[in-house]
Amino acid sequence: AKTYTVVKGDSLWKIAMKYNVSIANLKSWNNLKSDTINIGQKLKVSAGSSSSTSKPSTNTNSNKDTSKPSTSTNAKTYTVVKGDSLWKIAMKYNVSIANLKSWNNLKSDTINIGQKLKVSASSSSSKTSTSKTSTSKPSNSATKTHTVKKGDSLWSVSRQYNTTVDNIKSWNKLTSNTIYIGQKLTIK
């Protein structure tokens, strides 16, 4: 197992990127309970020899995994690229961040470049989501989309569309009042 000594300005995310590993792995290899690291701390940045021997078996598993999507044809996957966030991916595939986290068993909003994420439900739950979308279609005709501009706030957008901040938050599954320039908000 390789080790790395933490320097000023480091974060688990930076180190994970540098060594092309997941934050979850760094935390488990180093028995970290939180994302906090200290300057001078030595961190394992690769698995011990035991998991390098299991690597060939990972390849056989990946063959099994490729056969899985053919069984449940509906679960799409997406590979994370630089600059991605759960929010961006959720917008791109028109799903909620909560769904992305549950489909991929994510404990936090942290994702890593190269990580494969399920961006749709598997066959069984996608049936329910299709029925949901078909029910909401009539209301979709009256739905507007507002693209957030510089200086916008949830309050100013709510005034513009004669609605409330709480409505906008619930329609867009927002957990805070933070919105971003370029973010698309659904207004019903």
C-alpha positions in Angstrom: 0.0 0.0 0.0 1.4 3.4 -1.1 1.3 6.2 1.5 1.0 10.0 1.0 1.8 12.7 3.5 -0.8 15.5 3.7 0.4 19.0 2.9 -1.2 22.4 3.4 -4.2 22.9 1.2 -4.9 19.2 0.7 -8.3 17.7 1.0 -9.5 14.1 0.7 -11.0 15.1 -2.6 -7.7 16.4 -4.0 -5.8 13.3 -2.8 -8.5 11.0 -4.3 -8.2 12.8 -7.6 -4.4 12.7 -7.6 -4.3 8.9 -7.0 -7.5 8.2 -9.0 -9.2 6.5 -6.0 -12.6 7.2 -4.3 -12.9 9.3 -1.1 -14.8 6.3 0.4 -11.7 4.1 -0.3 -9.3 6.6 1.3 -11.6 6.8 4.3 -11.9 3.1 4.7 -8.1 2.4 4.1 -7.2 5.0 6.8 -10.1 4.3 9.2 -11.3 8.0 8.9 -14.6 8.8 10.5 -14.9 12.2 8.8 -13.4 14.1 5.8 -11.0 16.0 8.1 -7.3 15.4 7.5 -4.3 17.1 9.1 -1.0 18.4 7.6 1.7 15.8 8.1 -0.8 13.0 8.4 0.3 9.8 6.5 -2.5 8.4 4.4 -2.7 5.0 2.6 -3.5 5.9 -1.1 -3.7 2.4 -2.4 -5.2 -0.8 -1.2 -2.9 -3.4 0.5 -1.7 -6.4 -1.4 -4.9 -8.3 -0.7 -7.1 -6.2 -3.0 -4.5 -6.2 -5.8 -4.9 -10.0 -5.8 -8.6 -9.5 -6.0 -8.2 -7.3 -9.1 -8.4 -10.2 -11.6 -11.6 -11.2 -9.9 -12.9 -7.7 -10.4 -12.5 -8.2 -14.1 -14.6 -11.3 -14.0 -17.2 -9.4 -12.0 -17.2 -6.7 -14.6 -18.1 -9.3 -17.2 -21.0 -10.4 -14.9 -22.0 -6.8 -14.5 -22.2 -6.2 -18.3 -24.7 -9.1 -18.5 -26.8 -7.5 -15.7 -27.9 -4.4 -17.7 -29.1 -6.7 -20.4 -31.5 -8.3 -17.9 -32.7 -5.0 -16.4 -32.4 -3.0 -19.6 -33.8 0.2 -18.1 -31.0 1.2 -15.7 -28.8 3.7 -17.6 -25.3 4.6 -16.4 -23.2 7.7 -16.8 -19.5 8.2 -16.3 -18.6 11.3 -14.2 -16.3 13.8 -16.0 -14.3 16.8 -14.7 -16.6 19.6 -13.6 -19.6 17.3 -12.9 -21.7 17.5 -9.8 -24.7 15.5 -8.7 -26.8 18.6 -9.4 -25.6 18.8 -13.0 -26.1 15.1 -13.6 -29.6 15.2 -12.0 -30.5 18.2 -14.3 -29.1 16.4 -17.4 -31.2 13.3 -16.8 -34.2 15.1 -15.3 -34.0 13.1 -12.0 -33.6 14.2 -8.4 -30.4 14.2 -6.5 -32.1 12.1 -3.9 -32.8 9.4 -6.5 -29.2 9.5 -7.8 -27.9 9.1 -4.3 -30.3 6.2 -3.5 -29.7 4.3 -6.9 -25.9 4.6 -6.3 -25.9 4.1 -2.5 -24.1 7.5 -2.1 -23.8 8.7 1.5 -22.8 12.3 0.5 -22.9 14.6 -2.6 -19.3 13.7 -3.4 -18.6 12.1 -6.7 -15.4 11.3 -8.5 -14.2 11.6 -12.1 -14.5 8.2 -13.8 -17.2 7.0 -11.4 -20.1 5.2 -13.0 -23.5 6.3 -11.8 -26.9 4.8 -12.4 -29.0 7.7 -13.9 -32.2 5.8 -14.1 -34.1 3.3 -12.0 -33.9 -0.4 -12.8 -36.7 -2.1 -14.7 -39.0 -2.6 -11.7 -39.0 0.9 -10.4 -38.9 2.6 -13.8 -42.5 1.4 -14.4 -43.6 3.5 -11.5 -41.7 6.5 -12.7 -43.3 6.2 -16.2 -46.7 6.1 -14.7 -45.8 9.2 -12.6 -44.6 11.1 -15.6 -47.7 10.3 -17.6 -49.9 11.5 -14.8 -48.0 14.8 -14.5 -48.0 15.4 -18.3 -51.3 17.4 -18.4 -49.7 19.9 -15.8 -46.5 20.0 -17.9 -48.2 22.0 -20.6 -48.6 24.8 -18.1 -45.1 24.3 -16.6 -42.6 27.1 -17.3 -38.8 26.8 -16.9 -36.9 29.7 -15.5 -33.1 29.9 -16.1 -31.4 31.5 -13.2 -29.5 34.8 -14.1 -26.9 36.8 -12.2 -28.6 38.5 -9.3 -31.6 36.1 -9.2 -32.7 34.8 -5.8 -35.5 32.3 -5.0 -37.4 35.3 -3.6 -37.1 37.4 -6.8 -38.0 34.4 -9.0 -41.1 33.8 -6.8 -42.2 37.4 -7.3 -41.6 37.2 -11.0 -44.0 34.2 -11.3 -46.4 35.3 -8.6 -45.7 32.2 -6.4 -43.9 31.4 -3.2 -40.3 30.4 -2.4 -41.6 27.2 -0.8 -43.5 26.3 -4.0 -40.4 26.7 -6.1 -38.3 24.7 -3.6 -40.8 21.9 -3.6 -41.3 21.8 -7.4 -37.5 21.6 -7.9 -36.7 19.4 -4.8 -34.4 22.1 -3.4 -33.2 21.6 0.1 -31.7 25.0 0.6 -32.3 28.6 -0.7 -29.1 28.4 -2.8 -29.6 28.6 -6.6 -26.9 28.9 -9.3 -26.6 30.9 -12.5 -27.7 28.7 -15.4 -29.8 26.5 -13.2 -33.2 25.6 -14.7 -36.1 26.0 -12.3 -39.5 24.4 -12.9 -42.4 26.8 -12.3 -45.9 25.3 -12.2 
